């Protein structure tokens, strides 16, 4: 799957996007966030606070129980501040 | 029917209103909102807006479609800029046209409330000494509640 990071998350990870193989144990957005915390270093810190984390699956806002598959484009970002 | 644009370039309010009402005589009310870069403390050098190309346009289309389903609009316009902006620069334009003022007022406010909490934009302020991402406001989320969301 394609993982994309925006704003402070992108800066904290030093990464704007990556190809990542969906682990067998991950089936939802919430499980993916939990998994990301196990990747260590910057990932553990960046994904620690769920309240500051928003997720889009295939460019649509997604809730924690949203199912995911390996062909998805998944974006992580802080709460939006446009307008 | 809605005109949606996500662009680095500035926009011209008069041109956008002229486009919105071109060839129409059934419009009785046009409400516009312009958001600009604010420098309250006199310390802001620039503001950079990042967005999620593709999703941004989709979200703005959805917001406009939702407004058109709630109010009898003759048309609406949403233009949002990205990139590096200076204090006083335009950021966003929302315009709603209808036969009557109540629909135009309410739709314009609805469009802005939803844009602020759903459209994937992020602001970063640069004072020259430091740059800092702008924190989201709780009030932007609670603003949605009065629209039943």
gemmi code that builds the backbone of each chain (N, CA, C; Angstrom):
import gemmi

chains = {
    "A": [
        ("UNK", (0.847, -1.191, 0.000), (0.000, 0.000, 0.000), (0.878, 1.234, 0.000)),
        ("UNK", (0.258, 2.340, -0.392), (0.970, 3.605, -0.436), (0.626, 4.394, 0.831)),
        ("UNK", (1.644, 4.777, 1.595), (1.418, 5.596, 2.788), (1.915, 7.012, 2.500)),
        ("UNK", (1.082, 8.010, 2.841), (1.425, 9.409, 2.577), (1.321, 10.200, 3.883)),
        ("UNK", (2.259, 11.103, 4.091), (2.271, 11.895, 5.328), (2.250, 13.381, 4.993)),
        ("UNK", (1.491, 14.136, 5.788), (1.388, 15.572, 5.532), (1.752, 16.409, 6.763)),
        ("UNK", (2.129, 17.646, 6.478), (2.339, 18.700, 7.484), (3.328, 18.265, 8.572)),
        ("UNK", (2.956, 18.473, 9.859), (3.909, 18.181, 10.937), (4.307, 16.708, 10.956)),
        ("UNK", (3.383, 15.828, 10.559), (3.682, 14.394, 10.543), (4.785, 14.096, 9.517)),
        ("UNK", (4.657, 14.709, 8.355), (5.670, 14.545, 7.297), (7.035, 15.035, 7.785)),
        ("UNK", (7.032, 16.187, 8.458), (8.305, 16.737, 8.946), (8.915, 15.875, 10.048)),
        ("UNK", (8.051, 15.425, 11.001), (8.570, 14.627, 12.114), (9.130, 13.290, 11.651)),
        ("UNK", (8.533, 12.744, 10.595), (9.010, 11.453, 10.071), (10.143, 11.636, 9.068)),
        ("UNK", (10.272, 12.859, 8.547), (11.256, 13.091, 7.492), (10.938, 12.292, 6.247)),
        ("UNK", (9.624, 12.124, 6.002), (9.175, 11.230, 4.934), (7.839, 11.743, 4.389)),
        ("UNK", (7.707, 11.864, 3.070), (6.426, 12.317, 2.528), (5.570, 11.148, 2.046)),
        ("UNK", (6.203, 10.079, 1.564), (5.429, 8.879, 1.225), (6.331, 7.668, 1.111)),
        ("UNK", (5.719, 6.504, 1.177), (6.474, 5.251, 1.079), (5.538, 4.127, 0.637)),
        ("UNK", (6.134, 3.134, -0.008), (5.409, 1.889, -0.262), (5.626, 0.976, 0.931)),
        ("UNK", (4.539, 0.388, 1.420), (4.663, -0.424, 2.626), (3.756, -1.639, 2.488)),
        ("UNK", (4.298, -2.799, 2.812), (3.521, -4.042, 2.701), (2.579, -4.152, 3.892)),
        ("UNK", (1.284, -4.289, 3.607), (0.297, -4.395, 4.686), (0.550, -5.673, 5.497)),
        ("UNK", (0.804, -5.527, 6.810), (1.033, -6.735, 7.625), (-0.242, -7.574, 7.717)),
        ("UNK", (-0.087, -8.878, 7.832), (-1.229, -9.803, 7.885), (-2.161, -9.499, 9.054)),
        ("UNK", (-1.595, -8.955, 10.119), (-2.371, -8.730, 11.346), (-3.190, -7.441, 11.298)),
        ("UNK", (-3.055, -6.665, 10.222), (-3.696, -5.347, 10.159), (-4.865, -5.352, 9.176)),
        ("UNK", (-6.065, -5.047, 9.685), (-7.253, -5.054, 8.820), (-8.030, -3.743, 8.875)),
        ("UNK", (-7.713, -2.883, 9.859), (-8.443, -1.614, 9.998), (-7.470, -0.458, 10.210)),
        ("UNK", (-8.006, 0.748, 10.093), (-7.217, 1.958, 10.334), (-6.629, 1.942, 11.749)),
        ("UNK", (-7.451, 1.583, 12.733), (-6.980, 1.578, 14.127), (-5.826, 0.588, 14.306)),
        ("UNK", (-5.943, -0.568, 13.664), (-4.869, -1.567, 13.775), (-3.595, -1.096, 13.080)),
        ("UNK", (-3.774, -0.335, 11.987), (-2.595, 0.184, 11.282), (-1.860, 1.206, 12.158)),
        ("UNK", (-2.626, 2.068, 12.839), (-2.001, 3.058, 13.733), (-1.214, 2.344, 14.834)),
        ("UNK", (-1.831, 1.314, 15.421), (-1.144, 0.533, 16.461), (0.137, -0.081, 15.911)),
        ("UNK", (0.043, -0.578, 14.678), (1.227, -1.179, 14.042), (2.319, -0.127, 13.819)),
        ("UNK", (1.916, 1.065, 13.366), (2.896, 2.113, 13.068), (3.713, 2.467, 14.314)),
        ("UNK", (3.080, 2.368, 15.474), (3.782, 2.681, 16.729), (4.892, 1.680, 17.030)),
        ("UNK", (4.811, 0.498, 16.427), (5.837, -0.529, 16.682), (7.020, -0.391, 15.731)),
        ("UNK", (6.966, 0.583, 14.811), (8.049, 0.723, 13.832), (9.265, 1.444, 14.411)),
        ("UNK", (9.120, 1.980, 15.634), (10.269, 2.564, 16.322), (10.590, 3.983, 15.929)),
        ("UNK", (11.547, 4.540, 16.644), (12.083, 5.879, 16.380), (10.983, 6.922, 16.187)),
        ("UNK", (11.076, 7.616, 15.050), (10.150, 8.708, 14.761), (8.707, 8.232, 14.655)),
        ("UNK", (8.506, 7.029, 14.144), (7.141, 6.520, 13.967), (6.415, 6.379, 15.304)),
        ("UNK", (7.102, 5.809, 16.277), (6.486, 5.593, 17.582), (6.027, 6.923, 18.179)),
        ("UNK", (6.874, 7.928, 18.064), (6.523, 9.248, 18.603), (5.411, 9.914, 17.791)),
        ("UNK", (5.505, 9.836, 16.467), (4.553, 10.534, 15.600), (3.142, 9.961, 15.693)),
        ("UNK", (3.038, 8.667, 16.004), (1.724, 8.018, 16.040), (1.200, 7.822, 17.457)),
        ("UNK", (1.918, 8.382, 18.429), (1.564, 8.159, 19.829), (0.205, 8.761, 20.186)),
        ("UNK", (-0.012, 10.008, 19.756), (-1.222, 10.726, 20.175), (-2.332, 10.620, 19.117)),
        ("UNK", (-3.278, 9.715, 19.349), (-4.371, 9.504, 18.389), (-5.219, 10.755, 18.195)),
        ("UNK", (-5.312, 11.581, 19.231), (-6.159, 12.784, 19.150), (-5.636, 13.764, 18.101)),
        ("UNK", (-4.346, 13.721, 17.813), (-3.752, 14.644, 16.848), (-3.549, 13.986, 15.482)),
        ("UNK", (-4.206, 12.844, 15.292), (-3.997, 12.068, 14.076), (-5.300, 11.934, 13.288)),
        ("UNK", (-5.227, 12.222, 11.985), (-6.368, 12.005, 11.101), (-5.909, 11.081, 9.974)),
        ("UNK", (-6.856, 10.310, 9.429), (-6.505, 9.320, 8.412), (-7.468, 9.423, 7.233)),
        ("UNK", (-6.920, 9.338, 6.048), (-7.751, 9.237, 4.847), (-7.389, 7.941, 4.132)),
        ("UNK", (-8.406, 7.184, 3.711), (-8.196, 5.973, 2.921), (-8.704, 6.259, 1.515)),
        ("UNK", (-7.828, 6.143, 0.545), (-8.150, 6.456, -0.855), (-8.788, 7.845, -0.974)),
        ("UNK", (-8.165, 8.799, -0.269), (-8.521, 10.224, -0.339), (-9.895, 10.551, 0.237)),
        ("UNK", (-10.387, 9.674, 1.137), (-11.629, 9.967, 1.868), (-11.326, 9.878, 3.363)),
        ("UNK", (-11.879, 10.830, 4.142), (-11.710, 10.753, 5.592), (-12.185, 9.386, 6.088)),
        ("UNK", (-11.407, 8.779, 7.000), (-11.733, 7.433, 7.464), (-11.707, 7.358, 8.986)),
        ("UNK", (-12.657, 6.620, 9.537), (-12.738, 6.395, 10.978), (-11.857, 5.195, 11.362)),
        ("UNK", (-11.593, 5.029, 12.687), (-10.704, 3.950, 13.130), (-11.130, 2.549, 12.685)),
        ("UNK", (-12.433, 2.313, 12.551), (-12.882, 0.954, 12.191), (-12.914, 0.721, 10.669)),
        ("UNK", (-12.463, 1.696, 9.896), (-12.484, 1.573, 8.433), (-11.545, 0.438, 7.987)),
        ("UNK", (-12.042, -0.491, 7.147), (-11.180, -1.591, 6.687), (-10.127, -1.107, 5.683)),
        ("UNK", (-8.980, -1.746, 5.681), (-7.934, -1.382, 4.716), (-7.395, -2.629, 4.028)),
        ("UNK", (-6.876, -2.412, 2.798), (-6.265, -3.514, 2.048), (-4.975, -3.017, 1.407)),
        ("UNK", (-4.200, -3.953, 0.891), (-2.846, -3.602, 0.440), (-2.822, -2.678, -0.779)),
        ("UNK", (-3.918, -2.579, -1.506), (-3.956, -1.712, -2.688), (-4.375, -0.278, -2.348)),
        ("UNK", (-4.628, 0.009, -1.060), (-5.124, 1.333, -0.668), (-4.023, 2.392, -0.636)),
        ("UNK", (-4.470, 3.646, -0.832), (-3.622, 4.812, -0.583), (-4.068, 5.372, 0.766)),
        ("UNK", (-3.175, 5.352, 1.751), (-3.556, 5.770, 3.099), (-2.725, 6.976, 3.515)),
        ("UNK", (-3.409, 8.047, 3.887), (-2.713, 9.270, 4.276), (-2.909, 9.532, 5.759)),
        ("UNK", (-1.840, 9.960, 6.408), (-1.878, 10.348, 7.820), (-1.555, 11.829, 7.916)),
        ("UNK", (-2.317, 12.555, 8.759), (-2.059, 13.992, 8.899), (-2.668, 14.522, 10.196)),
        ("UNK", (-2.207, 15.686, 10.647), (-2.818, 16.301, 11.840), (-4.165, 16.921, 11.467)),
        ("UNK", (-4.971, 17.331, 12.464), (-6.233, 18.017, 12.162), (-5.986, 19.181, 11.189)),
        ("UNK", (-6.933, 19.382, 10.268), (-6.719, 20.355, 9.197), (-6.900, 21.786, 9.688)),
        ("UNK", (-6.213, 22.729, 9.015), (-6.230, 24.135, 9.458), (-6.373, 25.103, 8.293)),
        ("UNK", (-7.131, 24.697, 7.267), (-7.300, 25.586, 6.120), (-8.337, 26.672, 6.373)),
        ("UNK", (-8.678, 27.379, 5.325), (-9.722, 28.403, 5.398), (-9.205, 29.759, 5.783)),
    ],
    "B": [
        ("UNK", (-22.287, 22.515, -11.143), (-22.766, 23.883, -10.967), (-21.785, 24.695, -10.127)),
        ("UNK", (-21.199, 24.022, -9.132), (-20.241, 24.744, -8.286), (-18.929, 24.946, -9.038)),
        ("UNK", (-18.282, 26.070, -8.779), (-16.951, 26.299, -9.325), (-15.941, 26.099, -8.198)),
        ("UNK", (-15.064, 25.111, -8.357), (-14.083, 24.763, -7.329), (-12.686, 24.962, -7.906)),
        ("UNK", (-11.809, 25.631, -7.176), (-10.420, 25.764, -7.635), (-9.469, 25.737, -6.444)),
        ("UNK", (-8.393, 24.985, -6.603), (-7.304, 24.958, -5.625), (-6.081, 25.426, -6.392)),
        ("UNK", (-5.540, 26.578, -6.020), (-4.538, 27.208, -6.873), (-3.523, 28.011, -6.068)),
        ("UNK", (-2.337, 28.189, -6.645), (-1.308, 29.022, -6.015), (-1.593, 30.501, -6.286)),
        ("UNK", (-2.183, 30.789, -7.441), (-2.399, 32.170, -7.864), (-3.468, 32.864, -7.014)),
        ("UNK", (-3.407, 34.179, -6.999), (-4.427, 34.976, -6.332), (-5.735, 34.897, -7.129)),
        ("UNK", (-6.825, 35.344, -6.485), (-8.110, 35.427, -7.182), (-8.622, 36.853, -7.068)),
        ("UNK", (-9.557, 37.174, -7.946), (-10.147, 38.510, -7.937), (-11.632, 38.385, -7.611)),
        ("UNK", (-12.022, 38.956, -6.478), (-13.393, 38.842, -5.988), (-14.416, 39.297, -7.035)),
        ("UNK", (-14.158, 40.452, -7.638), (-15.117, 40.980, -8.622), (-15.275, 40.074, -9.834)),
        ("UNK", (-14.132, 39.530, -10.300), (-14.199, 38.612, -11.443), (-15.003, 37.364, -11.104)),
        ("UNK", (-14.782, 36.848, -9.890), (-15.469, 35.609, -9.499), (-16.976, 35.835, -9.352)),
        ("UNK", (-17.360, 36.961, -8.792), (-18.786, 37.270, -8.660), (-19.406, 37.482, -10.044)),
        ("UNK", (-18.659, 38.151, -10.929), (-19.162, 38.385, -12.293), (-19.398, 37.057, -13.008)),
        ("UNK", (-18.477, 36.109, -12.813), (-18.619, 34.780, -13.425), (-19.836, 34.050, -12.865)),
        ("UNK", (-19.994, 34.161, -11.536), (-21.085, 33.465, -10.854), (-22.461, 33.929, -11.354)),
        ("UNK", (-22.568, 35.220, -11.664), (-23.881, 35.758, -12.037), (-24.035, 35.986, -13.544)),
        ("UNK", (-23.029, 35.621, -14.312), (-23.048, 35.893, -15.754), (-24.277, 35.278, -16.424)),
        ("UNK", (-25.026, 36.092, -17.151), (-26.168, 35.608, -17.928), (-27.361, 35.204, -17.089)),
        ("UNK", (-27.369, 35.516, -15.785), (-28.469, 35.091, -14.913), (-29.227, 36.309, -14.407)),
        ("UNK", (-30.535, 36.213, -14.417), (-31.340, 37.279, -13.823), (-32.224, 36.745, -12.703)),
        ("UNK", (-32.051, 35.445, -12.387), (-32.861, 34.839, -11.322), (-32.183, 34.920, -9.953)),
        ("UNK", (-30.978, 35.493, -9.926), (-30.247, 35.602, -8.660), (-30.643, 36.896, -7.955)),
        ("UNK", (-31.012, 36.762, -6.685), (-31.386, 37.955, -5.926), (-30.419, 38.270, -4.807)),
        ("UNK", (-29.506, 37.328, -4.513), (-28.591, 37.523, -3.385), (-27.291, 36.778, -3.627)),
        ("UNK", (-26.184, 37.477, -3.400), (-24.863, 36.846, -3.501), (-24.102, 37.181, -2.229)),
        ("UNK", (-23.711, 36.145, -1.481), (-22.902, 36.354, -0.281), (-21.506, 35.831, -0.564)),
        ("UNK", (-20.500, 36.654, -0.263), (-19.119, 36.200, -0.437), (-18.373, 36.298, 0.886)),
        ("UNK", (-17.440, 35.383, 1.080), (-16.541, 35.426, 2.223), (-15.117, 35.341, 1.687)),
        ("UNK", (-14.249, 36.236, 2.145), (-12.836, 36.173, 1.784), (-12.014, 36.000, 3.050)),
        ("UNK", (-11.202, 34.976, 3.101), (-10.280, 34.764, 4.216), (-8.894, 35.232, 3.804)),
        ("UNK", (-8.224, 35.979, 4.696), (-6.917, 36.547, 4.361), (-5.877, 36.197, 5.427)),
        ("UNK", (-4.618, 36.334, 5.079), (-3.532, 36.033, 6.021), (-3.456, 37.135, 7.082)),
        ("UNK", (-3.597, 36.719, 8.327), (-3.684, 37.647, 9.457), (-2.340, 37.714, 10.183)),
        ("UNK", (-1.927, 38.928, 10.534), (-0.692, 39.110, 11.296), (-1.011, 39.996, 12.492)),
        ("UNK", (-1.562, 39.392, 13.533), (-2.050, 40.152, 14.698), (-0.908, 40.827, 15.446)),
        ("UNK", (0.220, 40.120, 15.601), (1.315, 40.638, 16.430), (2.368, 41.417, 15.649)),
        ("UNK", (2.195, 41.489, 14.344), (3.185, 42.195, 13.534), (4.500, 41.436, 13.411)),
        ("UNK", (4.450, 40.105, 13.626), (5.683, 39.303, 13.595), (5.707, 38.279, 12.460)),
        ("UNK", (4.598, 38.182, 11.737), (4.514, 37.140, 10.707), (5.221, 37.573, 9.418)),
        ("UNK", (6.108, 36.696, 8.939), (6.794, 36.989, 7.685), (6.037, 36.361, 6.523)),
        ("UNK", (5.671, 35.108, 6.705), (4.910, 34.423, 5.649), (4.120, 33.265, 6.243)),
        ("UNK", (3.152, 32.806, 5.464), (2.378, 31.629, 5.846), (2.369, 30.682, 4.645)),
        ("UNK", (2.714, 29.418, 4.916), (2.734, 28.439, 3.825), (1.596, 27.452, 4.013)),
        ("UNK", (0.835, 27.252, 2.965), (-0.288, 26.317, 2.997), (0.048, 25.068, 2.208)),
        ("UNK", (-0.033, 23.926, 2.908), (0.169, 22.626, 2.276), (-1.202, 21.985, 2.085)),
        ("UNK", (-1.362, 21.159, 1.065), (-2.641, 20.457, 0.922), (-2.431, 19.084, 0.313)),
        ("UNK", (-3.492, 18.330, 0.193), (-3.450, 16.947, -0.301), (-4.082, 16.949, -1.684)),
        ("UNK", (-3.268, 17.140, -2.741), (-3.819, 17.235, -4.100), (-4.691, 16.018, -4.418)),
        ("UNK", (-5.826, 16.264, -4.988), (-6.762, 15.176, -5.299), (-7.842, 15.111, -4.235)),
        ("UNK", (-7.439, 14.815, -2.997), (-8.429, 14.760, -1.923), (-9.015, 16.152, -1.661)),
        ("UNK", (-8.177, 17.182, -1.738), (-8.664, 18.539, -1.486), (-9.819, 18.886, -2.418)),
        ("UNK", (-9.605, 18.674, -3.717), (-10.641, 18.993, -4.696), (-11.897, 18.153, -4.442)),
        ("UNK", (-11.693, 16.849, -4.124), (-12.846, 15.975, -3.852), (-13.647, 16.458, -2.654)),
        ("UNK", (-12.950, 16.852, -1.597), (-13.638, 17.316, -0.386), (-14.422, 18.598, -0.662)),
        ("UNK", (-13.805, 19.521, -1.406), (-14.499, 20.782, -1.710), (-15.736, 20.518, -2.576)),
        ("UNK", (-15.614, 19.583, -3.517), (-16.779, 19.210, -4.342), (-17.903, 18.648, -3.473)),
        ("UNK", (-17.519, 17.791, -2.510), (-18.524, 17.183, -1.630), (-19.221, 18.240, -0.782)),
        ("UNK", (-18.433, 19.190, -0.257), (-18.984, 20.254, 0.578), (-19.975, 21.101, -0.243)),
        ("UNK", (-19.587, 21.403, -1.491), (-20.454, 22.209, -2.357), (-21.735, 21.446, -2.703)),
        ("UNK", (-21.599, 20.154, -2.985), (-22.772, 19.334, -3.308), (-23.739, 19.277, -2.130)),
        ("UNK", (-23.163, 19.147, -0.925), (-23.987, 19.120, 0.292), (-24.733, 20.453, 0.472)),
        ("UNK", (-24.057, 21.567, 0.227), (-24.706, 22.888, 0.345), (-25.837, 23.014, -0.682)),
        ("UNK", (-25.575, 22.538, -1.889), (-26.584, 22.637, -2.953), (-27.809, 21.771, -2.655)),
        ("UNK", (-27.614, 20.714, -1.859), (-28.751, 19.867, -1.506), (-29.570, 20.469, -0.360)),
        ("UNK", (-28.940, 21.353, 0.434), (-29.626, 21.932, 1.593), (-30.322, 23.253, 1.288)),
        ("UNK", (-29.770, 24.028, 0.337), (-30.348, 25.331, 0.019), (-30.578, 25.457, -1.481)),
        ("UNK", (-31.576, 26.231, -1.889), (-31.833, 26.424, -3.324), (-30.835, 27.426, -3.920)),
        ("UNK", (-29.632, 26.951, -4.217), (-28.574, 27.838, -4.710), (-28.620, 27.951, -6.231)),
        ("UNK", (-28.324, 29.154, -6.723), (-28.189, 29.363, -8.165), (-26.774, 29.010, -8.595)),
        ("UNK", (-25.852, 28.997, -7.638), (-24.464, 28.646, -7.925), (-23.613, 28.906, -6.706)),
        ("UNK", (-22.430, 28.300, -6.664), (-21.492, 28.640, -5.593), (-20.062, 28.458, -6.091)),
        ("UNK", (-19.162, 29.156, -5.422), (-17.754, 29.176, -5.803), (-16.904, 28.934, -4.563)),
        ("UNK", (-15.918, 28.058, -4.680), (-14.928, 27.892, -3.620), (-13.550, 27.939, -4.266)),
        ("UNK", (-12.737, 28.907, -3.858), (-11.355, 28.984, -4.346), (-10.442, 29.011, -3.125)),
        ("UNK", (-9.479, 28.107, -3.073), (-8.538, 28.080, -1.948), (-7.126, 28.071, -2.497)),
        ("UNK", (-6.277, 28.941, -1.943), (-4.892, 29.011, -2.400), (-3.987, 28.091, -1.580)),
        ("UNK", (-2.846, 27.743, -2.153), (-1.805, 27.018, -1.419), (-0.458, 27.656, -1.751)),
        ("UNK", (0.587, 27.200, -1.035), (1.918, 27.756, -1.265), (2.233, 28.849, -0.267)),
        ("UNK", (3.241, 29.653, -0.579), (3.686, 30.677, 0.370), (2.920, 31.980, 0.167)),
        ("UNK", (2.294, 32.457, 1.247), (1.497, 33.690, 1.204), (2.061, 34.691, 2.207)),
        ("UNK", (1.751, 35.961, 1.983), (2.240, 37.050, 2.849), (1.072, 37.631, 3.631)),
        ("UNK", (1.375, 38.304, 4.759), (0.304, 38.963, 5.518), (-0.542, 39.855, 4.605)),
        ("UNK", (-1.855, 39.729, 4.726), (-2.770, 40.512, 3.903), (-3.183, 39.817, 2.621)),
        ("UNK", (-2.465, 38.754, 2.241), (-2.827, 38.039, 1.012), (-4.163, 37.308, 1.171)),
        ("UNK", (-4.835, 37.107, 0.060), (-6.038, 36.277, 0.054), (-5.677, 34.807, 0.272)),
        ("UNK", (-6.498, 34.096, 1.056), (-6.338, 32.641, 1.216), (-7.493, 31.912, 0.540)),
        ("UNK", (-8.716, 32.321, 0.878), (-9.878, 31.550, 0.446), (-11.033, 32.474, 0.054)),
        ("UNK", (-11.777, 32.051, -0.951), (-13.006, 32.747, -1.342), (-14.145, 31.742, -1.395)),
        ("UNK", (-15.241, 32.097, -0.733), (-16.469, 31.320, -0.840), (-17.568, 32.274, -1.287)),
        ("UNK", (-18.326, 31.886, -2.292), (-19.458, 32.698, -2.729), (-20.668, 31.798, -2.925)),
        ("UNK", (-21.813, 32.281, -2.463), (-23.061, 31.530, -2.638), (-24.109, 32.469, -3.220)),
        ("UNK", (-24.779, 32.022, -4.277), (-25.808, 32.826, -4.937), (-27.149, 32.106, -4.854)),
        ("UNK", (-28.199, 32.887, -4.575), (-29.533, 32.313, -4.488), (-30.565, 33.390, -4.824)),
        ("UNK", (-31.822, 32.983, -4.885), (-32.881, 33.954, -5.151), (-33.066, 34.870, -3.948)),
        ("UNK", (-32.836, 34.328, -2.743), (-33.084, 35.091, -1.515), (-31.883, 35.070, -0.584)),
        ("UNK", (-31.806, 36.099, 0.290), (-30.586, 36.281, 1.064), (-30.347, 35.212, 2.115)),
        ("UNK", (-31.415, 34.688, 2.718), (-31.210, 33.742, 3.815), (-30.438, 32.507, 3.344)),
        ("UNK", (-30.832, 31.977, 2.187), (-30.151, 30.791, 1.646), (-28.696, 31.120, 1.329)),
        ("UNK", (-28.444, 32.299, 0.765), (-27.073, 32.675, 0.390), (-26.199, 32.851, 1.627)),
        ("UNK", (-26.735, 33.549, 2.656), (-25.979, 33.734, 3.905), (-25.654, 32.389, 4.542)),
        ("UNK", (-26.688, 31.569, 4.715), (-26.493, 30.295, 5.418), (-25.556, 29.367, 4.644)),
        ("UNK", (-25.730, 29.306, 3.344), (-24.886, 28.410, 2.546), (-23.423, 28.830, 2.604)),
        ("UNK", (-23.164, 30.138, 2.543), (-21.771, 30.615, 2.598), (-21.125, 30.238, 3.930)),
        ("UNK", (-21.885, 30.376, 5.006), (-21.343, 30.039, 6.325), (-21.124, 28.527, 6.464)),
        ("UNK", (-22.076, 27.774, 5.963), (-21.968, 26.309, 5.955), (-20.724, 25.868, 5.170)),
        ("UNK", (-20.533, 26.441, 3.995), (-19.376, 26.082, 3.168), (-18.067, 26.337, 3.915)),
        ("UNK", (-17.967, 27.473, 4.585), (-16.740, 27.792, 5.325), (-16.565, 26.878, 6.534)),
        ("UNK", (-17.633, 26.626, 7.272), (-17.536, 25.750, 8.448), (-17.042, 24.362, 8.050)),
        ("UNK", (-17.579, 23.839, 6.951), (-17.168, 22.494, 6.525), (-15.782, 22.497, 5.925)),
        ("UNK", (-15.470, 23.521, 5.158), (-14.130, 23.633, 4.579), (-13.078, 23.611, 5.685)),
        ("UNK", (-13.339, 24.363, 6.759), (-12.340, 24.495, 7.819), (-12.083, 23.195, 8.572)),
        ("UNK", (-13.040, 22.310, 8.622), (-12.796, 21.075, 9.380), (-12.647, 19.831, 8.500)),
        ("UNK", (-12.930, 19.946, 7.197), (-12.849, 18.766, 6.324), (-11.803, 18.865, 5.208)),
        ("UNK", (-11.575, 20.053, 4.681), (-10.663, 20.160, 3.536), (-9.216, 20.010, 4.017)),
        ("UNK", (-8.438, 19.113, 3.377), (-7.083, 18.831, 3.867), (-6.057, 19.903, 3.489)),
        ("UNK", (-6.105, 20.994, 4.277), (-5.102, 22.053, 4.181), (-4.428, 22.184, 5.544)),
        ("UNK", (-3.156, 22.571, 5.519), (-2.443, 22.834, 6.777), (-1.623, 24.108, 6.618)),
        ("UNK", (-1.711, 24.973, 7.646), (-1.002, 26.259, 7.625), (0.259, 26.196, 8.486)),
        ("UNK", (1.318, 26.783, 7.968), (2.545, 26.920, 8.752), (2.958, 28.379, 8.731)),
        ("UNK", (3.160, 28.944, 9.932), (3.534, 30.353, 10.043), (5.045, 30.485, 10.217)),
        ("UNK", (5.610, 31.467, 9.516), (7.050, 31.721, 9.605), (7.277, 33.173, 10.021)),
        ("UNK", (7.976, 33.351, 11.159), (8.260, 34.712, 11.631), (9.653, 35.173, 11.219)),
        ("UNK", (10.386, 34.293, 10.551), (11.783, 34.606, 10.232), (12.695, 33.956, 11.248)),
        ("UNK", (12.287, 33.966, 12.526), (13.064, 33.301, 13.578), (12.640, 31.850, 13.749)),
        ("UNK", (11.349, 31.611, 13.616), (10.874, 30.227, 13.759), (9.672, 29.996, 12.851)),
        ("UNK", (9.490, 28.725, 12.504), (8.286, 28.371, 11.747), (7.507, 27.340, 12.554)),
        ("UNK", (6.186, 27.499, 12.533), (5.347, 26.687, 13.415), (4.041, 26.335, 12.718)),
        ("UNK", (3.656, 25.062, 12.818), (2.364, 24.648, 12.267), (1.246, 25.219, 13.123)),
        ("UNK", (0.217, 25.712, 12.492), (-0.931, 26.287, 13.205), (-1.752, 25.140, 13.803)),
        ("UNK", (-2.129, 25.281, 15.078), (-2.952, 24.267, 15.738), (-4.406, 24.383, 15.292)),
        ("UNK", (-5.066, 23.243, 15.150), (-6.495, 23.236, 14.828), (-7.274, 23.750, 16.038)),
        ("UNK", (-8.390, 24.400, 15.764), (-9.229, 24.937, 16.833), (-10.399, 24.001, 17.122)),
        ("UNK", (-10.637, 23.781, 18.396), (-11.794, 22.983, 18.813), (-13.089, 23.625, 18.298)),
        ("UNK", (-13.089, 24.972, 18.247), (-14.299, 25.689, 17.818), (-14.668, 25.379, 16.368)),
        ("UNK", (-13.677, 24.984, 15.555), (-13.984, 24.636, 14.166), (-14.764, 23.327, 14.083)),
        ("UNK", (-14.495, 22.432, 15.027), (-15.228, 21.164, 15.061), (-16.631, 21.374, 15.619)),
        ("UNK", (-16.718, 22.172, 16.687), (-18.032, 22.401, 17.283), (-18.927, 23.216, 16.349)),
        ("UNK", (-18.312, 23.991, 15.441), (-19.106, 24.779, 14.487), (-19.957, 23.888, 13.602)),
        ("UNK", (-19.537, 22.634, 13.408), (-20.293, 21.720, 12.542), (-21.586, 21.253, 13.206)),
        ("UNK", (-21.599, 21.282, 14.542), (-22.732, 20.684, 15.252), (-24.049, 21.382, 14.938)),
        ("UNK", (-23.997, 22.700, 14.731), (-25.260, 23.396, 14.483), (-25.831, 23.074, 13.105)),
        ("UNK", (-24.978, 22.463, 12.240), (-25.487, 22.027, 10.938), (-25.922, 20.569, 10.994)),
        ("UNK", (-25.979, 20.016, 12.221), (-26.438, 18.646, 12.378), (-25.394, 17.613, 12.016)),
        ("UNK", (-24.099, 17.995, 12.143), (-23.024, 17.041, 11.801), (-22.092, 16.848, 12.985)),
    ],
}
model = gemmi.Model(1)
for chain_id, residues in chains.items():
    chain = gemmi.Chain(chain_id)
    for i, (resn, *xyz) in enumerate(residues, 1):
        res = gemmi.Residue()
        res.name, res.seqid = resn, gemmi.SeqId(i, " ")
        for name, pos in zip(("N", "CA", "C"), xyz):
            atom = gemmi.Atom()
            atom.name, atom.element = name, gemmi.Element(name[0])
            atom.pos, atom.b_iso = gemmi.Position(*pos), 0.0
            res.add_atom(atom)
        chain.add_residue(res)
    model.add_chain(chain)
structure = gemmi.Structure()
structure.add_model(model)
structure.setup_entities()
